Amino acid sequence: MTAPVVELRGVDKHYRGARTAVHALRSVDLVVEPGALVAVHGRSGSGKTTLLNIIGGLDRADGGSVIVCERELRAAADAELTELRRTDLAFVFQGFGLLPMLSAAENIEVPLRLLGQDGATRRTRARELLELVGLTGRASHRPNELSGGEQQRVAIARALAGSPRLLIADEPTGQLDSRTGADIMALIHRIVAERGVAAVVATHDLSIIEVADHAVELSDGRVVGEIAV
């Protein structure tokens, strides 16, 4: 039996405020199986970003168990977390995060440079990923020459450059109109289905979680229910 890519049990996270502790997550359970797209829905301040940061090893839980790609992250050393993010995890954000002076293809090559791959291998991989996201003809264009939807497609392609096991997306459609946002979610769903990549997507928009395999509602740091998809 294949192990889950993500398994959270009783996860707590709090931050020390000026007078009292702020509880960002309270006893959160979440399981993400290989090849599944899981949507986390909730209003601003519900704990979605904190949850993604803990899954991605960018923050540490204060309680519970956080197992990602068969690693217990609460006990992991910083170097182990860095290696996990480099090899098994990929991130997509609302703000795209593309380097403005690089072309679409060059942006996709950035993580491959960090992995030490040679130029020919990087270029071949960038072409493959641009085809995957439907931007073959935009390889030489810089971010300011691309629409918002095209920039997010490049960001998704860049995230997939290192063949990760888990894609973590925080409000990936937040800067896009509803139709373009639906197209981006459909693309993520297709990548999950075709490539076997697991994905956790945080969103405040109920209309775009229809493509998810599983969806949960987060409120005040708690999972308060599942959403029919």
SULMORA-V906346 format. One record per backbone hydrogen bond with DSSP energy under -1.0 kcal/mol. NH is the residue of the N-H (numbers start at 1). CO is the residue of the C=O. If there is no record, write none. Layout:
BEGIN
nh:co
NH:CO
NH:CO
END
This chain:
BEGIN
nh:co
5:32
6:32
7:67
8:30
9:65
11:28
12:63
13:25
15:22
17:20
22:15
24:13
25:13
26:221
28:11
30:8
32:6
36:33
38:199
39:214
40:201
41:216
42:203
46:43
51:47
52:48
53:49
54:50
55:51
56:52
57:54
58:53
59:53
62:12
63:12
65:9
67:7
68:71
69:5
71:68
73:66
81:77
82:78
83:79
84:80
85:81
86:82
87:83
88:84
89:84
90:166
92:168
96:93
97:95
102:99
104:141
105:139
107:103
108:104
109:105
113:109
114:110
115:111
116:113
117:112
122:118
123:119
124:120
125:121
126:122
127:123
128:124
129:125
130:126
131:127
132:128
133:129
134:131
135:130
138:135
141:138
145:142
146:143
151:147
152:148
153:149
154:150
155:151
156:152
157:153
158:154
159:155
160:156
161:158
163:160
165:88
166:88
167:198
168:90
169:200
170:92
171:202
174:171
176:173
181:177
182:178
183:179
184:180
185:181
186:182
187:183
188:184
189:185
190:186
191:187
192:188
193:189
194:190
195:191
196:192
198:165
199:36
200:167
201:38
202:169
203:40
208:205
209:206
212:209
213:37
214:37
216:39
217:225
218:41
219:222
221:46
222:219
224:217
227:215
END
